[in-house]
Structure formats: structure tokens, C-alpha cells
Amino acid sequence: MKAVQFSHHGGPEVLQMQDVADPTPAATDVLIEVKATTVNHLDLFQRDGSRPVPTLPFTPGLEAAGVVISEANGFHTEEHVLTARAAVAKGGGGYASKIAAPASDLSRIPDGVSFEQAVAVGLAGSTAWTALYYSGRLQKGEKVLIWAGSSGVGSLAIQLAKHTGAWVATTASSDKRAETMRQLGADLVIDHRKQDVGKVLQEQGGVNLVIELVGTSLQTSLNACATDGRVILIGNLGGQKAEVDTQSWRLKRVSVIGAGMAHATPEDEQKMLQLVADKAIHPLIAKVMPVEQAAQAHELLHSGEPQGKIVLTHSS
């Protein structure tokens, strides 16, 4: 089979298409022909050496959508499936053309949902679902702030929160991004470059829940909260360090909960795919590129330009 790998750390140019051995499924696995995957920030960190990988050469790709090759563990040949846990599959991650994934990790892709849409939900949707419902305990009628609304996680979190019946505020860094966020259903879009996010939301009475994707904005998230608010820390797109005023945190009784690298269950991932089939949510796809252009895709993600997910497709 074919796989895009890196054999040493470095820039995007270290990503190379290679011929590698087909994976050998274990008894609990399902063999899948991969049709689509995505590019995540972790892929970039693994490639440049700032995050460890198990072995070199390494095949990235945190999620994969594809076709079942042979009957196994209740899955049938030609069924369309998604795993948001491709990193633990045999054969490598989603940058490989075949993987052997544990059957317990798979969700079925409903009719009417493309492979590209499925992977754009994938890990981003699983993360958003975990933050909103497992850690955040979101309830209908609550107010939510979702940072980085044009990101893969942020754009899905906006739509899921609105589907639940929440009032949703988000942040954007341009008029174009702000308009996209309104189209996704955001009630309030704040330009964090020009406005004080915490002050604006205190004028709205404060929010009950914050989905914190930036990290360095943690103090602003605390400022935005109403009393007894919850901040779910799931990303650090702005950096890993933040300085906070513990007095304001303490007096508001805000709970800050770390929820990084958590997954929803495959059953809940299946629910999200059904919401896509029902056209209740629409995964935001920035660009679809062949997997052979993985290096260019890494450069594009690093630029900060994309709104939504960059999807990589396999031709065979």
C-alpha cells in the first residue's frame, strides 16, 4: 500500500509518499481502505519533533474515513466507516491508504454523508462533543463562549451548542470569518483584536460555559464567565502558558476543567454523523487536497488561513 510518512523530523518537505507493507488485522480489527483523512495541528507538531511519536518512520493522520475491505466483527464489505482514533490503527494513521482499526473504534457513515464530511466531523466533532456535553454539561438555555469559531472544533461546537438550544458567542479575527460564524448560527461574534471579549460578555450577563481553545486567553475566559461558570480547556492554539488572576477566579467560583485529547464514544460520534445526514450541522471544510500534497497542506494549516478542516483524499 501507499502511505505518506516522515523518517526524520523537520519541515513539511520531510513528508514523502512511500510503498509500505499492508497492515495485518488482529482478531478484533477491521481492515479499511482509507478514502479521506484530515490535517491537524498535532500532525505538524509530530512532524517537527515538538511532540513525540512512537517510532520512525511515522505515518500521521488522527482520523480516517473509508470502506470496509472484508467482513469482520459485525462490519460488512463495502460499508462506509469512520474512526476518530486512527492513530492507534495498524498500518499507521489516516495518511496511509489502508489501516486495520479496532472494530470498537468505528462508526458507520450514514447515506448522504461523504467521506470528506465524515472526517471533517471526526476528531474535531468528537472533541467538541466531549467539551460541550461530557466535561461542560451544557444545558438548553445556557450561554456559551466558543473561542476560535472558525477552527474545526470551534465551528462544530457552535452548531452543536445551537442545536442544544444554547445562546452562543464566538470570536473571529476578520469580517469574513465573522460572517461565516453568523451563518453557522452564532448569536454574537466578537472581534478579539478590537474588543474586550470579557467586558462584552459581562454586558450580556456573563456566560455559563467557555470552550477554551486558545489557552493564552484563559484570563479573558474567566472574565467572561458568570458566577459558577465552567471553562473547558481543550486547546492551546495561542500557546501553553497563561497568567491568571486567582482572586477573580476564586470569587466567581469558576471551574476550570482540562479536557484535552478526550474522545466521545463511537456511539456519540455516530449521532453527530446522523446530524450531518439530517443537515442539522454542516462540517466546515476549508480545502480538499490529494494526500500526495500533504506537505502543502501542512504549510496551509501553519499559515492560519483556513476556516475549518483541511481534508486529504486517497485516490484509490
N, C-alpha and C positions, 0 to 999 in steps of 0.2 A: 504494500500500500504506500501512499504518499503521506508525508507529514512535514509541516513547517516547524523547524527546530532551531535552537541555538546550541552550539557546542562550547561556547565561551561567552562571557558577559561583555556587553558593550552597547553601542548604538543600534538603531534599527537595522543597520546593514548586516548584523550577525544572524538575522533570521534567514534561513535558507531552506528551500524545498529539498527533501531527502526521500530516497527509497528505503523503507524500513519493513521489518517483518510484521505480518498480520498479528493482531492480538489473539491469544488463546483464552477463550472464556472459561471461567470457573463454573462449577455446577450451579451457582446462584446468579450467574451473569446472563445478559442478553447481548448478542452481537449486533452492532448497529452500523449501517453505512451513514456517515455523517454528511448532512446536507448544508448545515449552517452553524456558525458559532459567532461570538462577538469579541470585541476588543475591550478589555477592562484595564483600569489603572494598575491593578496588580500585575497584569501581564508586562507592563512597562517596567515596574519595579523588579520583577523577577529577571527580566532580560538584562537590566543594567547592573544587577548584583546587589541592589539595596534591600531585596527580600530574598531569603534563601530558597533554593529548590532542592529536591531530594537527590537528584543525580544529573550529570551532564553526559550526553546531550539531553535537552529537555524540550518537550512539546507543550506549549501553553494552551490555554483555552478552558475557561471555567464552566462553560455550559455548551451543550450540543443538542441540536435537533436533527433527526434523521429517520431512516427507515429500518425496521427490523429485518435482518438478513435471514434468520432461521428461527423456527419455533423454539421457545424456551420460557419456562417459568410463567406460563399464562399469557405470554405475548406471542402474537402470530406474525408470520411472514408478511411483509409489506405494510404492517401497521406503522403509523407515524408517531414518534415518541420524542419526549424532551427529558434531558437530565440537567439540572442546575448544579450537579456535583461531578462534572466531567473530570475534574482534577484528580479524582480517585479511581477513574476508569483505567482498565488495562489498555495499553496502546498509546497512552498519552491523553492530552486534553483535546478540546474541540478543533484545534488546528490539524488534527490527524483525520484522514479520510475514513478510518474505521476505528471504533472503540468497542470494548466489552465492558458494559456498565452493569452494576448490580441491579437486578430487577426491582428491588425495594426502593431504588432512587428514581424510577421512571414515572412520568406522567404521560397519558395519551393525549395527543394533539387532536382536538375536535375538527370535524369537517368545516371548511371555510376559513381555517386559520393556517397561514403559510408558515413554512419553516422559518422564514425571516422574522415574522411576527412572534413566533413561539420563543426564539432565542432572545429577542428584544425584551420579552417579559422575563424569561429565565431567571438568572440570579438577581437582576435588578428588582424584578417583581417580588421574588422571594424575600429579599432584604426589606423592601418597602412594607410588605405584609407583616413580617416579623416586628418591625419597628412600630407600626401602627397598632397592631392587634395583640401580639404576644407580650411585648415589653410596654407598649404605650397604652394598652387597654382603652383604645378610642371608643367613645360612645356618641351616638347620634346627638346632635345639637351642640357639641363641644366646638371650641375654637382651636385651630391648629396653625402653627407656623412651620412651613417646609422650606428649608434652605435649598439653594441651588436647584430651583424648579425645572431648569432645562436639562438637567442631568438625567440619565436613565432611571435612577432610583427616584429622584425628585419628581419627574414627570408622571411616573406611575403612582407615587404616593399622593399627589394632588388628586388624581382621578379616583383612586380607591377611597380617599377620605371624603370626597364629594359624594361618591356612591353610598357611603355610610350615612350621609346626612350631616356632615360637619361643615362649619364655616372655615374657609381655607385662605390663608395668606401665604405668599411666597416671595422670593427675592429674584431679581433679574438685573443684569448689568447693561442692558441696551433696550431701546424701544422695540426692536424686532423680537427679542426674547420675551419681553413683557407681553406683547400681543399674542405670542404662541401660548404663554401661560394662561391668558384670559380665555383663549379658545379651548384649553383643556379644562376649564371650569373654575380657575382661581377667582375668589371674590375680591381679593386685594393683592396687587403686585407692587412691591416696594423696590425702588432703585437704591440699593445699598451703598452706591457710590455717592449719592446726593442726599439721602435721607437717613435719619437716625431710626433704625429699624425698631429698637426697643421703645423709643418715645412714640413713634407712630402707633405701635400696637397697644401701648398703655392708654392712648387716647381712645382705643376701641374696647377698653376694659381689661386688656391683657389676654393671653392665650392659655388654654389648659394644657396644651401639648406642643412640644417643639421636636421636629425631626432634624437633628443637628448633623449636617453633612460636611461642614467646613472645618470645625474643630477650633480654629483660632477665634471664631465668633461666639464662643461659649458664654462670655460675659454678656454679650448682647442678647443671647437666648435667655439668660437669667433675667435680664431687664425686661424682656418681652412677656415673661410669664405673669399670670395672675397668681394669687396666693394658692399654695398647694399644687402648683403646676408640675408637669413632668417634662424633663429634657432627655430625649433618647439619643445618645451619642453613637452614631453608626459610621461616621466618616471623618477624615481629616484632609479634605481636598486643599485646605489652606495651610496645613502644617500640623505637627503633632503637639505643639506647645501652646498653651493659652494661660493668660493671667486673669484671675477672677477675684472679686471682692467677696470674701466668705461671709461678711456681715449681711450683705444684701441677700445672699443665698440662704443664710440661716433664718433670717427674719421672715422671708417669704415661704419658708418650709418647702422649697422646691426639691424634688427628687431628680437626681442626675443618674441615668442608668446607661451603662456601657452595653451595647448590643451589636458590636462589630462581628462580622463573619458568622452570623447566625442564619439558619435556613428555615423557611417554612416547611411543613410536611409536604410530600408529594401530593397528598390529597388536597391541601390548600392551594398548591401550585396548579393543580387540575381545575380548581374553582376559578382561578384567575384566567386560565386559558379559555374556560367557558364564557367568562365575561367578555373576552375578546371576540369569541364566536357570536355572542349576543350583541356585539357592538356597544357594550356598556363602557368599555375602556379601549383606548387606542394606543398601543405602544408607539413611542416617538422614535423614529428611525432617522438618524442623520444621513447615513450613506450606506449603500450596499456595494461591497467590493469583492473581487475574487480573492481567495485565500493566498494565491500567489503574490498578491500585493500587500501582504501583512506588514512589511516594513513601512510602506507609505501610510498604511492605516495607523500604525504606531505614531508616526510623525503627526498625523492629523489629530489624533487624540491629545497628544502632548501640546499641540498649539492652543488648546482650549476653545477652539472654534465651534466644534459640533454641538448641536442641540439634539439630545437623545443618543441612541446607541449607534455605533459603527458595527455593521454586520459583515462577516466574511462568509462567502459561499464556496462550496466544493463543486466542481464541475461534473464529477462522475458519481 
